[in-house]
Amino acid sequence: MTLLPLVFLLNGLSVPLPDMDNTDLPDILQQAQQIGLSNPDRCIQLTESMQQLQNNPLLPGRTARGNLPARLRDNLMLRTSRQQVQALIINGNCYARQEQYSEALDSLVYAEEIATRQHFDDLASISLYSQVAILGLDINKPIPAHHAWQRLNVLLQNSDNPHSELPIYVGLLNTALAIHRQLPELAREMLSQVRTLLLTHPNAVLTVWADMLEGDLLHLTNQDEHSLLAYHESLQQAEKIHQLQLQLQLTTRISALFAQEQDLPNAIDYAEQALDITQQIGNDSWQADAIIHLAQLKREAHDTNLALALLLNASGVYKHTARPQDLARLHLEIGKTYEQLHHYNEAQTYLTAAYELFQRQHLPYYERLSLLALAELYDQQDNPVRAIVLLEQMLNTPIPEQKSLETELYRLLSLAYENNGQFDKALLNYKLYSNSQHDADASNPSPQTDFFANYTRLDQSQRLQELDNEKRRLDGELNWYFKVGISAALIMTIMGVGLLWHIRKLRFLRQEQQQLQQAIDYDPVTNLGSAYLLQKEFGKHQVALQPGTTVPFPATVMLLFRVNGLTDLECQVGLKKAQSILRQVSHAIRQRMPEQCNFYLLPDRLILCTIPEDATNQYHEIIVRIENRIGVIMRKYGLDERVICGKVQYPFLSKSVNALKPLQTLEICGIALAGAMQLSTKLCKNVWVELFAIDYQQAAFFNGELRTRTIDAITKGLVKVSCSEKHANNIDWTALLLPSQDRAEP
């Protein structure tokens, strides 16, 4: 077993892609380069839209270039060409991450042609680097990759930038190519050159890539224990520098190594870590592939139901995938899982769908994998004849990659013939299965050198002694940890009890706080809003009217009532009866009122009613209703029946809504109430007075002391007075000024 066929992390070789300098990129290409790893589809859309903009001859400014000086025109054309090459390179890399290699190579080759023509050597080198990383995947066609590699080396040798890190990238690429072609000696030599370059040009990220490739090299030479150690050390370094892509590659490799050694708990643990990392990266396709990898391990661990749930969850991502081969691979795994659960009809449906998708995508290796799974399913369904037909057909149409499938093919053939009663053919295929298995084991000899073998033998006795000493030390520590654990459990129990007590106490204090807040916000006798609650509401309105806000506070009518009978009520009827009267008044004024009306009980037993904009046409009716209801209660107890009301509209200034705050508007309402009280005293009846600003009113007139400026505006006719009586002109507004204010008047 090798790690190289791990598809979902090896969309290309395991090498880093050199990013272009963001300061040299326009904003749209910076965004495309940043999201290339997490959202390659969006990256492709951005880069292709950028190319369309550059190739459009009708864009503003393109026709005007002929009017520019020659030198400026040449610089502008050069800048446009450079951006086009950058867009093509990013576009090709994003296509490669989607495994659409033909589209990726088209973009990268075109980018190389333009960069070579315009002498953008740095961009041509990056384009060639990406081409080699893609072309190098096909072991059977090394010539195109070799030609691209030669052109890249020529560019590096003629480069005028000796401090570029591109030679390190190329060294990592050469190492990955050698590992991919299973040439360990060449890979070791290339990796040594990379280590030398890193000494002169240190780079933490590239160092971790080199360490990971060293782990790949150790795995290639069957030194899996050393490979595992190298991967663990690389993972720790990748976590320190927050490289999620490296962490994803390393956790997947470690998981595969543990699975190879049948250590499924550790394999599942690292597969779950890989899945968490794909969620952080945000690449849906990688996340679905990680789910498939985890589901395979769960299935091997006989946790089949959970494996099926994971695979069905991954199908939500693959439903709209642009890579049909991924959907086919998902169907293959779901079919195998249903087969393990003995749900043969569902298994056959998914395996057949996988086979058809692989066939349409011309992937014969995976096509035969699905056929093997179907043959095994037919055998379990007591239909060995169909299994034999499929397997014999595979034997008669071999492919180069089929050598790795021969062992499983012969095993299934022997079982199918045995179930069909053809024991001679079953025995023949079982012998072929045994020989194939033996040949596979013999083809992977241990590559350990004689020096390493001798060193291992000489070190055995010393290692055994060290292990014995370690065992005794661990036994002592285990005893100590047991005692500490008992003590910690006792302490945690005590702390848990204390925590529960504190939680209960905190809940009680919160309830008490809510009760206190209720007592502050609402009058305890009438349950009307208090002045404190009104102030909080006005505070919210002030915040809503700060500069830059888009939603102003809606228009509201303020009705401020004074009930003469409620003044000094306790002195007239006593405390107990006064509270009863106040409750009756509260109930009466709120009964059958619009739901949006709010009532507040202010000092001196003033009652404020606020009416929203959609109910302002009812305010006359509301005033009359309140006067009648309160008058009935006052007559019942022989109290003064007069109810006086002052009314204003908020905002007071229609063309300058932010000039006067709600609290200032309430003060103007108090002035209206004072005028109504003056008139009511003369007429001995209920009176209401309304103040409102006329359309041409300017906010600047109200600069200064509000009461003085408002009364001045009333006397000058800038504020209109409306009244329930015809004697509104008899109100002496100047009498409402304080003596000091009166003297201040000119």
Disulfide bonds with the S-S distance in Angstrom:
Cys43-Cys94 2.01
